Structures are given as structure tokens and as C-alpha cells.
Amino acid sequence: MKYKVKRKQQVSKGCFICGTENHESLKTKFYELENNELMSISTPTPTHQSYPDRMHGGIISAILDEVIGRSIMILEPGAWGVTVELNIKYKKPVPLSKQVKATARITRNTRLIFEGTGEILLEDGTVAATAYAKYVKMPIEKLIQDTGGDMSLMIDDETPSPEEVEY
Ligand SMILES: CCCCCCCCCCCCCC(=O)SCCNC(=O)CCNC(=O)[C@H](O)C(C)(C)COP(=O)(O)OP(=O)(O)OC[C@H]1O[C@@H](n2cnc3c(N)ncnc32)[C@H](O)[C@@H]1OP(=O)(O)O
């Protein structure tokens, strides 16, 4: 089905997944969709390899961790969390030569924790990996206190976004 993109999420400068100034980053972009799911689009490089032309399983899990963890912002803008559980099932190899899409949504949200599920999708829509994750909510002020509370670490994503996505 096709879904309209409602909002582009901010990205960070240093993060391994979304960091614009981290040379090893996947430069992942995050799009909030009309069905209240989050889609990420990542651009892998040979740095992210395990076997030849196969994305490393740890990188796949990092994408799923971040796309599920960011989904909370659709339901509760300004909410942040740290991962306390992450379970991944790897079903198909993920090639390195193409953009990688992932989708996620929140399945449980309480005052203290949230949980969600996500998938890595291949170009033809095949599900290459699935994930379940649990997070403990934490105020952003606490998460960035080691940086002196510098919120300029989060920046607007200035790249063009699709108007709609299909999966
Ligand atoms: C500007 C920044 C840019 C960033 C870029 C965007 C990135 C966005 C990315 C997002 C995605 C990427 C994200 C990442 O990669 S986050 C990085 C990976 N994860 C971590 O670093 C987390 C490490 N763990 C901890 O820090 C502690 O264990 C925490 C803080 C979680 C708990 O601390 P502590 O151990 O001292 O515990 P407490 O006694 O104070 O308990 C506190 C409360 O928490 C509840 N609890 C604890 N564990 C669990 C559990 N397993 N299931 C259910 N609940 C649990 C507990 O019941 C209690 O509630 P209550 O009993 O009081 O009611």
C-alpha cells in the first residue's frame, strides 16, 4: 500500500545511524507516515559489510533499534528512551549496494516504558529481518548531559523527502 509522508524527523550530527557528521554513519532518514508508522531509509557503504555484499547483522539490528526507538515520537513528540531489550530475527541477506528501508510502530506505551516492532524490507518488499524492542523512557536533558546539554546536536533533515512511500 502507499502511505503519505506526514513529517521528516530531525537527525543528529554524531549518531552511528543518523549522524550527518559521522563518516561511518548510514546517514539514515526517518519519515513519519499517515498510518502512524515510521519508515527509515539508510544508505549503506562497504564499511557496513559482513560477508561480501551482505550487510552486517549488528548494523541491521542497529537500524531496527533506532527506527523502533524513534517511533515513540509519533505518539508522544518529545519522548525519548534507552533500549533495554532487543530481539532480532534474520530471514534474508541484506545487500549493501542498495538503499535499505525499515518500518516500525509502537505496540505498548506506558508512563515509564514503551515497546515496538519493526522490519527491514528489501527492494521487492520481502521482509529480511524482524525485531521487537523495549525502551525505558528518559528525558533528553538526562541523555545529553555529558555534552553539556547541547541540543544543537539534533538538526533538521534538509534533504528532499518522498511525498509517499509504498510497502
Ligand atoms: C541529541 C541526541 C541525538 C541522538 C540521536 C537520536 C537517537 C534516537 C535513538 C533511539 C534508539 C537507540 C537507543 C539506544 O541505543 S540507547 C543505548 C543502549 N541502551 C542503554 O544504554 C541503556 C542501558 N541501561 C541503563 O542505562 C539502565 O539499565 C536504565 C536507565 C534503563 C535503568 O536504570 P537502572 O538499571 O538503574 O534501573 P532503575 O532501578 O533506576 O529503574 C528505572 C526504571 O526502569 C525500569 N526498567 C529498567 N530496566 C528495565 C527493563 N529491562 N524492562 C522494563 N523496565 C525496566 C525499572 O523497572 C524502573 O522502573 P520503576 O521500578 O522505578 O517503576
PDBQT file of the ligand as one rigid body, heavy atoms in Angstrom, charges set to zero:
ROOT
HETATM    1  C1  LIG A 201      20.899  14.882  20.807  1.00  0.00    +0.000 C 
HETATM    2  C2  LIG A 201      20.997  13.382  20.813  1.00  0.00    +0.000 C 
HETATM    3  C3  LIG A 201      20.857  12.723  19.492  1.00  0.00    +0.000 C 
HETATM    4  C4  LIG A 201      20.539  11.206  19.475  1.00  0.00    +0.000 C 
HETATM    5  C5  LIG A 201      20.174  10.681  18.142  1.00  0.00    +0.000 C 
HETATM    6  C6  LIG A 201      18.761  10.113  18.071  1.00  0.00    +0.000 C 
HETATM    7  C7  LIG A 201      18.776   8.716  18.562  1.00  0.00    +0.000 C 
HETATM    8  C8  LIG A 201      17.419   8.105  18.882  1.00  0.00    +0.000 C 
HETATM    9  C9  LIG A 201      17.698   6.649  19.058  1.00  0.00    +0.000 C 
HETATM   10  C10 LIG A 201      16.746   5.798  19.813  1.00  0.00    +0.000 C 
HETATM   11  C11 LIG A 201      17.140   4.339  19.684  1.00  0.00    +0.000 C 
HETATM   12  C12 LIG A 201      18.518   3.966  20.165  1.00  0.00    +0.000 C 
HETATM   13  C13 LIG A 201      18.575   3.893  21.672  1.00  0.00    +0.000 C 
HETATM   14  C14 LIG A 201      19.864   3.349  22.187  1.00  0.00    +0.000 C 
HETATM   15  O1  LIG A 201      20.658   2.792  21.511  1.00  0.00    +0.000 OA
HETATM   16  S1  LIG A 201      20.123   3.574  23.894  1.00  0.00    +0.000 SA
HETATM   17  C15 LIG A 201      21.720   2.794  24.167  1.00  0.00    +0.000 C 
HETATM   18  C16 LIG A 201      21.598   1.389  24.674  1.00  0.00    +0.000 C 
HETATM   19  N1  LIG A 201      20.888   1.273  25.941  1.00  0.00    +0.000 N 
HETATM   20  C17 LIG A 201      21.380   1.764  27.082  1.00  0.00    +0.000 C 
HETATM   21  O2  LIG A 201      22.430   2.382  27.121  1.00  0.00    +0.000 OA
HETATM   22  C18 LIG A 201      20.584   1.502  28.340  1.00  0.00    +0.000 C 
HETATM   23  C19 LIG A 201      21.494   0.999  29.441  1.00  0.00    +0.000 C 
HETATM   24  N2  LIG A 201      20.726   0.756  30.689  1.00  0.00    +0.000 N 
HETATM   25  C20 LIG A 201      20.549   1.736  31.600  1.00  0.00    +0.000 C 
HETATM   26  O3  LIG A 201      21.017   2.850  31.445  1.00  0.00    +0.000 OA
HETATM   27  C21 LIG A 201      19.746   1.373  32.826  1.00  0.00    +0.000 C 
HETATM   28  O4  LIG A 201      19.602  -0.016  32.944  1.00  0.00    +0.000 OA
HETATM   29  C22 LIG A 201      18.335   2.045  32.847  1.00  0.00    +0.000 C 
HETATM   30  C23 LIG A 201      18.474   3.578  32.888  1.00  0.00    +0.000 C 
HETATM   31  C24 LIG A 201      17.481   1.612  31.653  1.00  0.00    +0.000 C 
HETATM   32  C25 LIG A 201      17.603   1.608  34.084  1.00  0.00    +0.000 C 
HETATM   33  O5  LIG A 201      18.308   2.084  35.157  1.00  0.00    +0.000 OA
HETATM   34  P1  LIG A 201      18.568   1.175  36.433  1.00  0.00    +0.000 P 
HETATM   35  O6  LIG A 201      19.077  -0.146  35.988  1.00  0.00    +0.000 OA
HETATM   36  O7  LIG A 201      19.363   1.976  37.398  1.00  0.00    +0.000 OA
HETATM   37  O8  LIG A 201      17.123   0.925  36.902  1.00  0.00    +0.000 OA
HETATM   38  P2  LIG A 201      16.268   1.706  37.913  1.00  0.00    +0.000 P 
HETATM   39  O9  LIG A 201      16.279   0.802  39.093  1.00  0.00    +0.000 OA
HETATM   40  O10 LIG A 201      16.635   3.150  38.122  1.00  0.00    +0.000 OA
HETATM   41  O11 LIG A 201      14.898   1.603  37.138  1.00  0.00    +0.000 OA
HETATM   42  C26 LIG A 201      14.338   2.669  36.430  1.00  0.00    +0.000 C 
HETATM   43  C27 LIG A 201      13.024   2.169  35.874  1.00  0.00    +0.000 C 
HETATM   44  O12 LIG A 201      13.276   1.475  34.654  1.00  0.00    +0.000 OA
HETATM   45  C28 LIG A 201      12.671   0.194  34.686  1.00  0.00    +0.000 C 
HETATM   46  N3  LIG A 201      13.458  -0.788  33.943  1.00  0.00    +0.000 N 
HETATM   47  C29 LIG A 201      14.786  -0.917  33.922  1.00  0.00    +0.000 A 
HETATM   48  N4  LIG A 201      15.147  -1.921  33.076  1.00  0.00    +0.000 NA
HETATM   49  C30 LIG A 201      14.004  -2.434  32.585  1.00  0.00    +0.000 A 
HETATM   50  C31 LIG A 201      13.668  -3.472  31.692  1.00  0.00    +0.000 A 
HETATM   51  N5  LIG A 201      14.614  -4.219  31.100  1.00  0.00    +0.000 N 
HETATM   52  N6  LIG A 201      12.381  -3.692  31.413  1.00  0.00    +0.000 NA
HETATM   53  C32 LIG A 201      11.399  -2.970  31.989  1.00  0.00    +0.000 A 
HETATM   54  N7  LIG A 201      11.635  -1.956  32.827  1.00  0.00    +0.000 NA
HETATM   55  C33 LIG A 201      12.917  -1.712  33.139  1.00  0.00    +0.000 A 
HETATM   56  C34 LIG A 201      12.630  -0.163  36.148  1.00  0.00    +0.000 C 
HETATM   57  O13 LIG A 201      11.595  -1.062  36.383  1.00  0.00    +0.000 OA
HETATM   58  C35 LIG A 201      12.376   1.150  36.832  1.00  0.00    +0.000 C 
HETATM   59  O14 LIG A 201      11.016   1.453  36.932  1.00  0.00    +0.000 OA
HETATM   60  P3  LIG A 201      10.388   1.592  38.406  1.00  0.00    +0.000 P 
HETATM   61  O15 LIG A 201      10.641   0.267  39.090  1.00  0.00    +0.000 OA
HETATM   62  O16 LIG A 201      11.089   2.744  39.073  1.00  0.00    +0.000 OA
HETATM   63  O17 LIG A 201       8.916   1.850  38.199  1.00  0.00    +0.000 OA
ENDROOT
TORSDOF 0
